[in-house]
Amino acid sequence: MNNTQIYLLTLVRCALGEKNLPTELRSLSTDEKIEIIRYAQRQGLLPFLQYFDIFMEKDCRDIFFPRAAAAVCEDVRQASEIAQLLEAFEKNGIYCIPLKGIRTKKLYPSSELRTMGDLDILYRKEQTDGLRRVMAEQGYTWSGEAAKHDHYEKGGRIVEMHKELLSSESRAYDYFLKIWDRAQPEEGKRYCWQMSMEDHYLFTLYHLIEHFIRGGIGIRMVLDIYILSGLPELDRDKTAEELKKLKIDRFEKNILDIAGKWFDPSRGLQGTGALSGLEEMEEYIVNGGIFGNTVNEQANNALRYGSRGKFLKSVIFPSYKTMQSVFPDLDSPILLPAAWAKRWWNVWTKRRGNVRKQLGRAGQIGQQDSGYIEKQRRFFQRCGL
């Protein structure tokens, strides 16, 4: 880890504790403070710096304050938009479960500390027509569908309405397919539901894993696990049982070990030292953005698909199971070609930029050295995947 990464982890850890700036950090230079601000923003952790007066000093105040104020304002705008959407769903009888950051940010010491981009909500896919009507009434434009979710946009804000939680190819697909059987209505609500804390934790961890093997993750995702794992209402016995079934219990232990080292306030400055056996996993995380980086994505795609042809086949001709997630009415493999054609049309007319992105990804496969790909495979195995 470089000094900027160590300093940011120290500041986040202090912010979660008594918010006292360590004496060692009072002598940071202007350049060091500015680099911390920029790195914190890339990691989605900028609001944590609000607790430390060194970032409001004259030498960096004009860089820090507008960004911090924008993060707080965005938190307020998101909260208002979420409340309006959930109220509209409740009024119109649309079953929904708020996902990811929408729920997790409520569990942080202060909601603005958990930054968030797109808004993610699960709904019952048999209500798609009703959902589209309600979203239109709320001013949103449908901008196409992906395997797991539909995209809606309003004034630059993206809402991903999920029909399913995970890809049909995922090992945990069957477990989360039954999420509605275990979820419960929120207090005083009929149509707005929430997962059990155990399912929310497991889904957060599995979402982290999906990004970890796709392009990597950043510090914020590890912080989510740290925050959730320490909640008294989380039944660790139940989660341990499911983690073993899903064969991700060793990976979870590694993430928790890293999270404890990085964020446990009782560790003070000791959280900056090397964690024996997990150094490369730490480096993989701190050197990405919120969701990793393109270098990792290129290598990981080569590992996952093996060749450009296999990658393009998976993108252009998704499996029958995957297409059923996109089109719930698809009830026979005979109709698969028609479903592909409809999906191609939707992508071309609504998400044409995605075509360029996928072609770019395909072009990068095959550029990696086979030795590097094998090294990446062994790295994932050591991580517990």
N, C-alpha and C positions, 0 to 999 in steps of 0.2 A: 504493500500500500504506500502511496505517496503521502506527503504531509497534509495536503488539502483533504484527502479522504479521511485521514486520521482525525483531523480537526473537526470535520463535519460530524463524524460519529460521536466524538466527545461532546460536541454541542447538543446534539439530539439527546444523548444520554443525560446530560445535565438538565436539559429542558424537561425531561420526564421526571426528574427528581426535584431538588430544591431550587433549581434555576440559578444557581450561583456560578458565575463564570470562573473557571480555574485561573489561578494567578498566572500560570504558564502561558495562557492565551491573551493576556492583556498587552503583551508586547508584540503582537502580530503587526506586520507592516501593512501599509495600504494595499499593496499588490496582493498580499496573502489574503486579506479580508475580501477583496474584490473577487479573487479566484474562488473563495469559499461560497460567496453569494451566487456566482455563476454555476458552480457545481451543485449547490443545493437546489437551484431552480431546475437543473437537468434531472435531478433525482426526485423532484416533486416534494422537496422538504424545506423549501424556502421559509414558510411561516414559522418554523421552529427558531429561526434566528431573531424573531421579534423580542425574545426574552433577554437579549444581551445588548447592553448599551454601546458596545464598541462598533456596532453596525449603524448606529445613528450619529456617530461622530462625523465631523465636517468632511473628512477625507473620503467617505464612501456613502454618506447619507443620501445623496442625489441618485445613487445607483440602487441602493437597497429599498428606500421608502416607497417609491412608485411601484416597485414589483410586489412588495409586501401588501400594500394597500389594494392592488389589483387582485391579489389572491384572496384577500378577505371579502372584497366586493363580489368576486365570482362565487365564493361560498354562499353568500346571501342570495345571489341570483339563482343559484342551483337549488337551494332549499325552497325558494318560492316556487320555482318551476315544478319541482318534485311534488310539492304539496298540491298544486293545481292539477297535475296529472292524476295523482292518486284520488283526489276528490272527484274528478271526472269519471274515473274507473268505478269508484264506489257508487256514484249516482247512476251510472249506466249499466251496472251489473257485469263489469268486466273483471274476472278473477285475475289477481296479480300478486306477485311476490317481488318486492324490491331486492336487488342483488348487489353484490360487490361493495363498492365504496358508499353507496346510498345507505346501507346499514352499518358498515364498518365505521364510517366517520362519526356516527353517534356514540361509538364506544371509545373514542379517543378522548383525552382530557379536555380538548376543545375542538369543535368540528372543523374549523379552518385549517387545523394541523394536518388533516387528511385530505390532501388535494385530490381532485377527481376530474377526468375529462368527459368522456361519453357517459350518459346515464343508462344503466342496465336494469331492465325489469322483465321478469318472467310472466308469461300469460298462458292461458289454455288455448292451444292452437285451433281447437274447434270454434273459437270465438274470433277468428281472424277478420271476418267481414265486419263484425261489430266494432272490433278494435280500430280498423282503418277509418271507420266513420267517426269514432270518437277523437282519434288523432287529428283528423281533418278539421273537426270542430274546434280543436285546440290550436289550430294554425299550423300544424305539421304537414309536411309533404312526404309521401312515401317515396323513397329513393332506391328501392330494390331490396332483394333478400339475399341472405347468405344461408349456409347450411343450417345454422342454429338460430338465426335471428333475422328480423326485418329491420331495415334502416329507415328512420324518420328524421327529418331535418326542419329546423325553424330558425332563421336568423343566424346560421352558423352553429347552432347547438344540435348535437346528434343524440338521438335516443335509440338505443338498440333494444327492441322488444323481442325477447327470447322465446322461441317455441320449445326449445330444449336447452338443458344446461351444458351438455358436453357433446362432442362429436360422437356419432354412432360407432366410430372405430375405437373409441376410448375404452380402456379396461374398466372404468367406473361408470360406463354408460347405463347399464341396467340398474345400478344402485340409484342413480339420480333420476332415472326415468320414472321412478315411483315417488318422487319428492312430494307430490300433491297428497299422497296417502299419509304422509307424516307431518306435513305443514299444518298450521292452525291459524284461524282468523286472528288478526290483531284485536286488541281489546276495543270493544265498541264498534267494530267493523264487521261487515258480512262478506265483502268481496276482496278486501285488502288483507292478504295473509302474510305470514312470515315462517321461515324455516326454524326448526329447533336450533339452538346454539351449536349443537354437535354437528348438524348438517351444514350450517353456515361455516363452521371452522373447516370441515372436510372439503367443502366446495372451494373455499378460499385457498386452501393448500393445493387442491388439484388444479385450480386455475393457475396458481404459481408454477406448478410443474409443467403445464402446457407451454407457458412462456419460457420456462427454463430450458426445455429441449427444443424450442422453436428458434429463439434468438437470444435468450438469456433474460435475466431479471435485474432489477435495481434494488437499492436499499429499502425503498418504501414497501415493497412486497414482503420483505423479511420483517419489517416493523409491524405490518398487519398481523403476521403470525405471532409475534411477540405479544402484542396487545390482546389478541383473542385468546391465546393460550393461558394468560394469567387471569381470565375472568372466573370468579368463583362459581358462576352458574354453569360453566362448561363441565360436563361429566367426562373426565379423562378416561374412565374405564370403558365407556361406550366408544369413544373415539379410538382408543387403542385397539379394540376388537375389530373395528372396521378398517383401520390402517393396516392391520395384519392381513385381512382378507384381500385388500387391494394391493398388497405387497409394496407399500410405500412407507412402512414404519421406520426403516433405517434412514430413508431420506428425511423424514420428519425429524428424527432425532438429530441429524446433522444440522438442519435448519434451526432447530431450537437451541443447539449448542452455540451456533454463530449468533443467533439473536440475543441469547443471554449475555454473551461476551460483549456484544456491541451496545446493548441498550439497558442492561440492569444498572440502575443508578448506584447500587451499593458497591459496584466494582471501581468507581472513580476512574482514574486514568489508566488502570490496569487493563481496561478493555481494548487498548490499542496494540497489545502485543500479539505475536503469532499464536494461532490456535492449532496445536499439534495435530497433523493429519488432515486438516481442513483448509490449509493455506490457499491451495489452488481454487477451492470452491469460493473462498472469500474474494480472491482476485477476480474470478469470473463475474461475481456480483457487482463489486464496486466499480468495475471498469465498463459497465453498461449504463444505459440511460434508465428510465423507469421500466422499460420493457426490453432491456438488453441493447444489442447493437447489430448493425448489418454484417459485420465480420463474423460474428457468432452465427447469425442466421444463414449465411452462405455455407459455412462448414456444416452446420447442423442439417440443412436441407440435403446436402450431398450425402450425409450419413443416413438420413431417414428414407430417401428415395433411391439413392444409388446411381441414377442416371437422369438426364434431361427428359428422356422419353417417358419414364415412369412418373416423373413429376407432372409433366403436361397431361398425361393420361388421367391422373388423379384429379387434375383441375378441370379438364374439358369433359371428361366422362366419369363423374362421380358414381360411386356404387349405388345400387338400388336402395340400400339401407340409408345412405346419406341423402339421396333424393327424396325419400319419404319424409325426412326432416324438413326439406325445403317445401315439398308439396304434400301435405297431409292426406289429400284425396287419392294419391297414387297407390292403388291397391293391387297392381299386377306388374310383374317385370316386363310384360309385353308392351306396356305403355311407356317404358323407360326412354326410348328414342324421342317420343313426343315431349316428355318432360325435359330432356336435355335441350331440345330445340326451344322450348319456352324459356328455360333458364338462360340460354345464350342470348335470346332476344332481350330479356330483362337486363342482363349485364351490359349488353351493347347500348341500350337506350338509357339506362339509369346509372350504370357504374362503369363507364368506358375507361376511366382512369385505372381501374383495377386490372384491365387487360394488359396495359403497359407494365404495370407492376409485376404481374405474374410472368410475363415474358422476360422481364428483367431478371427475375429470380431463376427462371429456367436457364437463361444464358450464363448465369454464374455457376451452375452445377457442372462439374467436370473440370473446373479450373483449380480445384484443390488437390494437393498432393495426397496420394493414397495413404502415405504414412501419417499425415496430419489427421486424416479422417479416422484412421484406426486409433490414434491417440485420443481423439474426441470420444470415441466409443468407450474406451477404457476409463476415461474421465467420468462419464455418466455412470458407469458401473461402480466406480469408487464412491460416487455421490449417493448411491443407493437406488438407482433407477435401472 
